Amino acid sequence: SKALTALDQVGLPTVIRPSFTMGGTGGGIAYNREEFFAIVESGMEASPTNEVLIEESVLGWKEFEMEVVRDKADNAIIICSIENIDAMGVHTGDSITIAPALTLTDKEYQRMRSASIAVLREIGVETGGSNVQFAVNPKDGRMVVIEMNPRVSRSSALASKATGFPIAKIAAKLAVGYTLDELKNDITKVTPASFEPTIDYVVTKIPRFAFEKFPGAEPLLTTAMKSVGEAMAIGRTFQESLQKALRSLETGLTGFDEIALDTDPNEIRAALARATPDRLRLTAQAMRYNFPLDEIQRLTGYDPWFLGEIETIIRTEQRIASDGLPADAKSFRALKTMGFSDARLAKLTGQKEDAVRKARHALDIRPCYKRIDTCAAEFAALTPYMYSTYESPVGGSTVCESNPTDAKKIIILGGGPNRIGQGIEFDYCCCHAAFSLSERGYETIMVNCNPETVSTDYDTSDRLYFEPLTLEDALEIISKEQEKGTLAGVIVQFGGQTPLKLANGLRDAGVPILGTSADAIDLAEDRKRFQVLLEDLHLKQPRNGTAMTAEETVRIANEIGYPVILRPSYVLGGRGMVVVSDEGEAKKQVESGELFRISGDNPVLIDGFLNRATEVDVDAICDKDGDVFIAGIMEHIEEAGVHSGDSACSLPPRSLSAATIAEIERQTTLMAKALK
């Protein structure tokens, strides 16, 4: 009855939000009474207090966030303003966000700033950080507060990485009685924490989704969060930051890559009206078709300023495709200033990435590195937390703030955005690698682009580069660090599949790879080479084969006998892997082309599927002398066929005999020594 009364006051459509939940759990938008009752019921079940908030719909309004920190003396500062590119209706965790807010007037910003601090005072947040979210009507500028989180949040972590201001660390000290003016800024070492951060760059966060893992799930973005991770990029301009973020996602993008979109205007309207993970790229594709900009704005809710910036990128792409790469340094640098990667320029001009890189180097165009300093260069930044940019030279030269040291150093490549199969466990490895190497006297250099991780805290390693994990970006960092000191090498084995894919390119460029060599990585990942290795070691394996075409895949599957497992090379988390039970199913899988798209230039492996088998995981370490230490043997409770990441496991194994365990250890030792 209370919900009905609220509905009469608010009207349809209405937004239902359960109390004390995160990520939009249990909530939604109701467009009719039936949806209203269903969402209210599920919301009450999701809320631990059986309470829901019924609000007027602000769909299509612009969304902003303010990260605020307040101390016991009522000192309050804004750490960062954040603007959502997606309009209201998409959860902020699923929206592309920009820091600082770029489309607010100063008057609007000051109103929002004052309102944020007033909210903290009224709620009673005496110390610590809070996140205040606003909606602004783009038609008349009306501003409303839509949410307040009196705690650190996902946005707080993003703001901390975007500004270099450690919100959680400062909040902990404020909780035990310090005031902001009593705490030093870790970045500058001279300014107090009460000094409100000022940034002279643009930060872009793009969420990472995993809808490909759930073919039955509709890739539609709503008020309930669905992303599994996120990538962050930093640039001197919005265009540079956005294109760096796109290639940081680990989805194969080199920038605004083309995407399938029907040229029929009605199909374009339908695609743009739906909030999906690919809507930004679909918007760019619509621009390639010269679809009216004002109609794109109406359908997507994207601010005209953002659309204008993206359109400039697309028109520049079209010019590159028709005219080729510029021959002069000024024009080439202008492209890099817009965030174009070498790989994207190669695609647009039909060249190889290496050829574009050589052309760029011939014109002496290299990135310079700037430091996150919290003060827009007013004070020197003593903490080496850096990002790359190709900003235009001032006075004939660019100022690089990297300042490599004379130390003996090692670079650790991180894992990029979290996704299913590659998450925080790899970041744990990267962090402990940094800690261990520091203890041995090495300067540690971390490269990563994930704002959710500990590895991208500025004090985890000696030096931090917040950069995409691509061959271009890695090689430029390596080149910069080799200018001074001694680079002992690069470690690629702790960041999951992401840095492993760079191993061959780094090796070919003459970069020393520490730990497992590029050839050993390829020996393990290339299914065909690994099959030969097992045969040489006289170890049993399921009947298997490798294929480079759809026809070859089906033929080999028929020879092996069904059921079989089809899987790409160089994947984690079972990506693209399927069990097929007959020829018809095998044809259906290979005709989709997904297996070969994921594998790239590497073969697809076809394995006979072992029914009713017990699956066992073994973790082992082998040193340069061939000594092998087996850290643990883990038995899966589910039968083979359930991915190890989804299976309950027992450590130590419960049903394996001593003889079986001894044989597993023997075979593991053989493989470890063979892989070196």
N, C-alpha and C positions, 0 to 999 in steps of 0.2 A: 504493500500500500504506500509506503514511503517512497519507493522507487517510482511508482506511478505519479505521485504528487510532484516529484522532482522532474519527471518527464514532461508533465503539463507546463511546468515553469520554463524548462530549457528548450523543449521542442526537438524535432528530428531534423537532420541527423544529430546524434548525440554520442559523446565519448564516455565509455564506462571504464574506470580504472580502479582495480582492487587496491586496498591499503596494504602496506608492508609486503609488497612483492617487487621483484626486479625484472628488467627486460621486457616489461609489458605483459607478463604472465597473467593469463586469465582475463585480460581486458580486450577491448576492441571498439569498433565504431558500428553503431546500429543505425540502419536507414529506415527500418519499419518496426512496428511493435513486436512482431515475432522475434526478430533478431535482438531487440532490446531485452526481452524476457530471458532469452537463451544466454546472452552475454552476462546479464546481471546474476543469473544463477551460477554460471561457471566462475564468475568473479568472486562471488561470496564463498564458494568452495575453495578458491585459491588463496583468499585472504585469511591469515591466522586469526583476525578479529571479526571475520564474517562481515566485512564492511566494504562498500564500494563508493566511489566518488562519481557522480553523474554531472557531466559538464557540457556546456554548449560546444558545438563543433567549431573548430577553427581550421578546418581543412583548407589547404591552399595558402594559409598565412605563412610568412617567413619565420623561421625558428632561430633563436639565438640563445647562447649560454654565457653565463659569467661565473668564473671561478674566483671565489672570495675567501680571504683569510682574515680572521679577527682575533685579537688578543684580549686579555682581561682588563687592559686599560682602555678598551674601546678604540684601539688603532685598527683600522680596517683597510685592506688594500685589494685591488683587483689584480689577480695574477695574469689573467688572460681572458679575452673575449673570444668566443667561438661562434662561427656562423655555419648553419647547415645549408648546403646547396639544395638538398631536397626540401620541399615545402612540408608543412605540418601534415601528418597522416602517415609518415614513415618514422619509425623509431630512430632516435638519434644515434643508437648503436649501429643502425643499418644505413645511415645517411653519410654521404660524403661531406666532410666538414673542413672548414678553413679557419685558421687562426693567423692574425687577428681578424675580426669581422671587417669585411671590405665594403659593404654597401650601406653602412649606417652613416648618417651625417653626424657631425660632432655633437650637435644638440641632442639627437636621438641617443647617442652613446652616453652622454652625461646623464640623461634621464634614466637610462637603464642602469648605469653605475650607481646612482643615488638610490634607486629602487632596490637593487641587490643588497646594499648595505642596510637599508631600512628593514628588509625582510629578515636578515640575520638578527638584527636587534630585537625585532618583534617576536620572532620564534624563540629567542633566548640562547642562541649559539654564542656562548661567552668566549670560547677559545676554539681554534681549529679552522679547518677548511670546509666550505660548503659550495654546492653547485646550484645556481638559480637559473631556471630556464624561462624564456619569454617567447611569446608569439606576437608578431607585428602584422597588422593588416596592411598589405601593400597598397590598398586603394586610398585609405584615409590616415594611415600612420597610427591607428589605435594600438596601444601596447597593453598586453595582459601577462600576468605571471601564470605560468602553466604548471610549474613544478619546482620544488626545492628539496634538495637532498642534504640534510645536515651531517654530512660525512664525506670522506673521500669516495670518489666514484670512478667509473671508467673515464669520464671526461677529465677528472682530476689527474689521472695518470697521463692522459694525453697532454694536458696543460703543463704538467711538470716537464715532460720531454720537450714540448714546444718552446718553453721559456728557459729551461735550466734551473727553475725554482722548485726545490724538492718539497712539495706540499705536505706529504705524509711525515717526512722527517721534521719539518718545522712545526707541524701540528702537534707532534709528540712532545716537543720541547715546550710549546705553549701550554700544553695540558699539565705540565709539572710546575708551571708558574713563571716561566720566562715571558718577556714581552718582545715584540718584533724588533724594537730598536736595540735590544740587548744581544741579538743574534747576528752573526756575521754572514754575509753572502759568500757561499762557498766558491762561486765562480770568480768574483773579483777580489775577494779577500779583504777589501777595504770598505765597501758599502754595507750598511746594515740591511737586515731582512725587511725592514719597513720601507725600503726603497722600491717603489712599485715597478715591476718589470716593464721595459719598453723594448719592442723588437723591431728590427729593420729588415725583416725577411717575411716570407709567407710559408706557412705550414699547411700541408694538405694531408688529410687522413681518408683513406678509402677502405671500406670493409671488405673482407674476404668471405665468400660464401662457398658452400659445399653442396649445392643442389644436385650436382652431377652424381653424388653418392646416393641420392634418393630419387630415382627416376619418377616415382609416383608423386612426389611432392611438387606442388605448384610454386614456381619461383616468383611469388608475389610478395612485395614488401608492405607490411602493415604496421600497426602500433605495437605488435609483438616482435621482439628482436629475433632474428634468424641467422645472423652472421656468426662465423666461428673464429674469426680473427680479423686483423687489420694491418695495413701497411701505412707508414707515414713518410713523407718526403719534405725536404726543406729547399727552398729556392729564393732567389732575390725578387722574382716576379711570380704572379699567379700562374702564368703559362708554364714557366719552368718547373714550379713546384708540382703542378697537376700532372704534367707528362712524366716527371720522375716518379710520382706516386703510382701511376698506371703501370709502369714497368717494374715496380717493386712488388706487385701482387703475386708474382710467381705463377701466372696463368698463361705465360707465353706472349703477353703483349709487349710490343716495343714502343707503344705510344697509343695514339688513336687509330689502331688497326681497323681495317674495314670489317663490317659485320653484316650478315645477311639481313636484308630488309627489302620487302616488295616495293616497287616503284609506284604502285597504285596509291593515290592520295588517301583513300579511305583506310587502306592497310597501314599507312604511315601514321595516320591519326590514332588508330586503334593501338598501335605499338607504343606511341609516345604517351598515351593516356594512362597506360598501365605502369605502376611503380614496380620495376624489376631491377635486378642487379646490373643489367646491361643498358639501362635507359640513357645513361650519359653517352655511351658509344652509339646508340641508336639515334640520339639527337645529332651527333656529329655526322652520321650517315645521311640523315634527312637533309642536313646542310649541303652535303655533296650532291643531293638531288635538287638543290635550290628551293627547298620547301620554305614557305614564308616564315621569317623569324618571329613575327608577332604571333603567328599561330602555334609555333613551337613553344613560345612562352606561355600561351594560354593553356596548352595541353599538359605541359610538364610542371608549371609553377616555378621554373627556374628564373632567377632574377635576370633582367635584360643585360646587365653588366657582364655576368658570367657567360651568357650566350654570345655576347659580342667578342669576348676573349677567345672562346672556343671557335667561333667562326673565323677569326683571324688565323688560328692554327690551321684550319681546314683549307682556307684559301691559299695559305703559304704552301701546304702540302701539294695542292694542285699545280702551283707554279713550279715547285721542285720537280714534280713528275714530268712536266712539259719541257722545262729548260735545263734540267740536270743540276748537278752540284755547282755552286758558284766558284769561280776561279780566284776571286780575291778574298783576302783574309777578313775584311770588314763585313762582307755579306755572309761569309761562312760563320763567323762568330755570331752574327745576328740570329742565325738559325739555332745555334747552340744555346744562345741566351733565351730562346723560346722553349728550351727543354727538349729539342729533338735529339734522340739518341743516334749513335752511329748505325745501329741496327735498323732503325726506322728510316733513316736517310738511304740506307742500302736497299731496303724494300721499295722505296719510292722511285729510285733511279735504276733498279734492276742490277745492282752490283753486289759484291760480297762485302760483309761488314769490315773485313780486314782492309779492303781497298779504300773504303771511306775513312777508316782510321789513319791509313798512311797519307791520304790526301790532306786530312786535317793537320797531322803532325808536320807535313811539308810546309804548311802555312804558319807553323808555330802556334797553333791554337790548342791550348791546354787549359783545363779548369784551374781556378784558384780556389783555395779553401778559406772559408770564413769561420769564425768561432761564435758559438752561442754565448753571449756575454751578459744577458739580462738588462743591458743598459744602452743598446743601440750605439755601441762603440764610444760612449762617453768616458768609460774607464777601461783599462786593459783587462782582458780575460786571462787569468792565470791557469784556468782549467782547460785542457785541450779537448773540447767537445765541438766537433767540426762538421761542416757540410760543404759540398762543392757548388760552384756557380761559374757561369761563363759571362759574368757581367761585363759590359763594355768598359774599356780602359778609361781611366780618368787621368788626364795629363800625360797620356801616352803609355801608361802601364797600369796593370792591375796589382792590387796589394794582396798578397797571399799571407794569411795569418797562421798557416800550418806550423811553420818553424820546426822542421824535423830536428831531432836531437842527435847527439853523437853516440848514443847508447847502442848496445847490442840488442836487437829487437826481433819480435816474432809477431806476425799478423794472424789473427784468428777470424775466420769467416763464419758469421752466424747463420741462423736458419730462416730468416725472413718471417713473414706473417704466419701466425698459427693457422693450421688447418687440420682436418681429420688425417691422422697418420703421422703428422709432424708438428709437435707442439712444444710445450714447456720443458719436456725431458731433454731436448737437445740444447735448449738454452742453459739448463743446469750443467750440462757437459762443457759448454763454452765458458761459463763462469768459472768452473773449477779448473779448467785449463789455464785461464788467466791467473787465478790465484796461485796455482802450482808453479807456473813459469816465473811469476814475480818473486816467489821464494827462492828460485834458482838464479835470480839476478838479471833476468831478461826484462826489457821494457815490453809491455803487452799492448797490442793495438787491436781493438775490436771494430769489426765492420758489420753493421746490421741495420735493419729498417723497420723493426717491430717495436712500437711504443709500449707494448704490454709486458716487456721482458726486463729481467734484471741486468742482462748483458748491455742494455742501452742506458743503464744508469751511468752518469758521468764518472762515478768513483769506483766502478767495478774493474776497469782496466786503466792503464796509464794514459792511453789516448783512445778516443772514440770518434769514429767516422759514421755519421748517420746517413747511409747511402744505400741505393739499390744494390742487390747482390747480382750484378751482371758482370760479364767479362770486361766490358768497357770501363765500368766504374772501379772494379777491382784492380785492373792494370794501371789506371791513373793514380790510384792511392799508392800502389806498390812503387811506381816510378817516383812519386813525390817522397816517399819514405826512404828510398835508396839514395837520395841526394846527400844525406849525411848519415853517419853511423854505419852499422853493419846489420843488414837484414838477413837473419839466419834462415828465414824461410816463412812459408805460409802453411797453416794447418787448415785442412778442409774437411776432416773426418768427424767433427763434432756438431756440425750444423745440419745434419740430416742430408736429404737428397739435394737440397739447394746448392751448397758449395761443391758437392761431388760432381755436378754437371759442369762445373767450371774447371775441373782438374786438368782435362786434356788441353784446354785452351791456355791455361797457366803454364803447363809444362812446355807447350810449343813456343811460348813466349820466353822461355828460359828461366822461369820463376822456380826456385827450389821449393818443393813440396815436402814438408816434414811428416813423419809418421808413415802411414800407408801410401805407397807411391801411386801415381796416376795410372800406371799400367796394372798394378795389383787391384785397384778399384775397378778398372775396366774388366779385368779378368773375372771378378766376382759378379759384376753387374751385367755384363754381356752374356746372355744365357747360352749362346753357342760356345763361347770360349770356356765357360764354366763347365759345360757338359763334357768337353774334351779333358779338362782338368780332372774331373771325377773319374773318367775312364782311365786316365794315366795312373791315378792313385788306386785303381781297382776297387772303387767304392760303388755300392749299389745306388741306383736312382730309378725313378719311375721311367717307363718308356717315354721318350720325348723327342722333340724336333724343333727346329726354328724356321720361320718363314718371313719373307719380305713382301708377299702379296696375298690378297684375299684367296685367290684360287689355290695357292700353295698351302695356305693355312688349312683349308677344308680337306685337301688331299692328304696332308700329314695326319690330321685328326682322324680321318677314316682309316688310315693305316695303323694308327695306335690303338684305336677302338674306344668307344664311348663308355662312360663319361670322361671328358678331358677338361683340363683347366687351360684357358687362354689368358696370357698375361703379357703386358709390354715389358720392355727393359727399362731400367733406371726409374723405378717407381717405389713409393712408400705407401703404407696404409691400404694396400690392395687396390690402388687406383687403377681402374680399367680392367681388373681381373674378373673373369666370369667362369663359372662351371657350366658346361653345355652337355646335354644328354643325348643329342642326336644330330645328324647332318643338317637338318632343317634349322635347328637352333644355331648351329655353328655358322651357317650361311647368313642368317639374320644378323649375328653379331659382327661378322667381318664386313658385311655390306654397309653397315653404318659408318665405317671408316674411323671410328673413335680409337680403336686399338692402335692403328698405325699412326694416327695423329699424335697420340701420347708417346709412342715409341720413337717417332721422328726418323732418324737415319739408322736406328738400331732395330734388330729383329724382334718379332713377336715369338714368344715361347709357347709351345704346345706340350703339356704334360699329361700323362695318364693320371686320372684321379684315383687315389687310394681310398676305397670304401672301408669304413669301420677301422681306421688306423688311429693310433695314439700319437698326437703331435707333441714334440719336445723342443724347447728353446734352450740353446746353450750360449753362454757369454764367456768369451775367453780373450786373453791378452797374450801377444807374442812379442818378444823383444828382438833386437837385431842379431842376437846370438842364437836365436831359435828356441829359447826357453819359453815354454807355454804354460800359462797359469789359467786354470779353468775356474772362473769366479762363481758360477752357479749353473745348475741344470734345473729347468722349470718344466713341469708337466702340465699340459693343458687338460682341463677337466672335460671340456667339450671335445667331441671327435674332430678329426681333421675335416676341414671344410668351413669351419668357423674361423675367421681371421684372428690372429693372436692378440690383436688389440681389442677384440670383442669377447675373448674367451676368458673365463675364470681359470686361474692357474694355481698350482701348488709348488712351493719352493721349501724344502726339497721335494723331489718326486715321490709319490706315495705307492704307485703300483709297479714300478720298474724293478726288476731283479738286480742284484749286485753285478751279475755278469753283463746284463744289458747296459747298465751305467758305465761299466768299465769299457765296453765296446764303443759307446758314445764318446767317451773321453779319448779313446784311441783314434777314432775317426776325426774328431775335432782337432786333435793335435796334428794329424797328417795334413788337414786342410789349412790350418794356421801356418804351418811351416811352408807349404806350397805357395800360399798367397803372399808370404813375406810381409 
